[in-house]
Amino acid sequence: MDDYYSSQSQHNSRQQQQQHQDESSQQQQQQQQQQDHQDNNTNLKRKCVDYHTCALNDVSSRLFRPTRSFHNDFYLQPHSSYLRLVNLPTSSLPNPITSTAFLTYMAHVTRAKNSSPVMALSFTPGGRRLLTGNQDGEFTLWDGLTFSFELILAAHDTSFRCMAWSHNQNYLLTSDASGNIKYWSPSIAPVQSLDAHGGNAIHALDFSPSDTKFVSCGDDSTVRVWDWAERREERVMEGHGWDVKTVAWHPRSSVICSGSKDNLVKLWDPRSGGNLSTLYGHKNTVTKVAWNDNGNWLLTASRDQLIKVYDIRAMRELCSLKGHYKEVTSIAWHPLYETVFASGGMDGTLIYWNIGPMGSEEPAARIPFAHDMAIWDLKWHPAGHLLATGSNDRQTKFWARNRHGSHEGLEEEEDEQDELIKDEIELGNHVGIVIGRRGATIIAMQRSTGTKMYVDQVRRVLQIEGTAKKIDAVKKRVGALLDRVNESSHVGVIGGGGGGVTAAAMGLADSSTTTTSGGGSYYGPRG
């Protein structure tokens, strides 16, 4: 009997042990499943701009609308619950809602490993991917939906200068700083290469409306017309007195527009090579020109901080736009709204404009610190809901529409009750870098942030007076500037050989922009 009970108890203990082991294994499996689920969720959490819902809303709504003038979009309220009703910009073309084109929300920032300044960029046909060209002559391909890295490819031996797709979207043209032009297929496979402009940098390319010709401009002060199929030079147009920085072919006519370092904008006849007209509106280098798709408006940007709009039917200036505090380096018309365009500046400011009947000559939306350095190029997505910008700070950024009810990226109205406070930033040995040549850097920073700044050169500090929010913006800007200087100093860019440090960079600014008292300097706009 005792043997029976002992065997029975051993059997029960074995069963309990087995049960405990099963329970522990189940718990481990559950924990592992939960961990895997969390890892999967972590991997899936990636910013993206999915416009398919908006496109489906547009397709479904236009099926039953009696006319396209139905103002359904005006009733969308500033609340997140209305996100599911948002359409693409193309849905409001008959009655444009231009505010949907002001893309102030930074959706994503991309930066490739061992990256260099982004000199040119363009969306592929259909907008599925973004193609960027950097200072090392490399292509980088990014996904246009999830913004993930896809491919890097060596394209040119020297720095990129521009890229342009043909109107039929079958070929891509690129140019570099050594006068080389390359043909590429839509799959980014090289097709042909040719040398032009005597080895000088080629700053811009553009196709004719029929895609049978294309035009180029370079530092040899010429504009050249090429035959696409035969890959030969047809005509050389001379007339500019200095480097030609930009060129654009009219969207429907045989008219070419060029802008040069001689401050002139010229219109050319590509058939005869003659100069049709010259515009004298700018007082410094013309950096960009762009035709509106309506064929009547010409947009010009310059280093004189002005953007001008011309009506070529009457050869007159429609408006002169002032909003940038430094050189204007890039411009691009909206692909759907003919009165809206975006511009980028040397100081990294991104501005949206609306010059139509409902617009004004003041910026419609401004992003003061979109980039830390110059915005060399910007391009719209073909659907108009996304903008890509490439900068000298080695970053490519994607900008999208704000969510309903959100004010992110927009300048908030100043509160009169905001208290003015004072703060300081230690500059160390970089006083001259923050001041800039003849005080240009610190003056531009004052204008863009609305603060007052005073440089104490004895204590080597920057004193700031303004609201708390403005002071935070200045600290962020100055901090990014000093970080870049420290990074450059490790590779011998600052201080060593080369050009050295100028007198202006050492803080010896021009007396017309500075006043010194007690070992300090106050920098402000002239007058």
Secondary structure, DSSP 8 states (H G I E B T S, - for coil): -HHHHHHHHHHHHHHHHHHHHHHHHHHHHHHHHHHHHHHHHHHH-------HHHHHHHHHHHHH-SSTT--GGGG--SSGGGGGG---GGGGSSS--GGGG---EEEEEE--TT---EEEEEE-TTSSEEEEEETTSEEEEEETTT--EEEEEE--SS-EEEEEE-TTSS-EEEEETTSEEEEE-TT--EEEEEE-GGG--EEEEEE-TTSSEEEEEETTSEEEEEETTTTEEEEEEE--SS-EEEEEE-SSSS-EEEEETTS-EEEE-TTT--EEEEE---SS-EEEEEE-TTSSEEEEEETTSEEEEEETTTTEEEEEEE--SS-EEEEEE-SS-TTEEEEEETTS-EEEEE-STT--SS-SEEETTS-SS-EEEEEE-TTSSEEEEEETTS-EEEEE---TT--TTS-----TT---EEEEEE-TT-HHHHH-GGGHHHHHHHHHHT-EEEEETTTTEEEEEE-HHHHHHHHHHHHHHHHHHHHHHHTT-SSSTTT---TTTTT---TTTEEEETTEEEE----
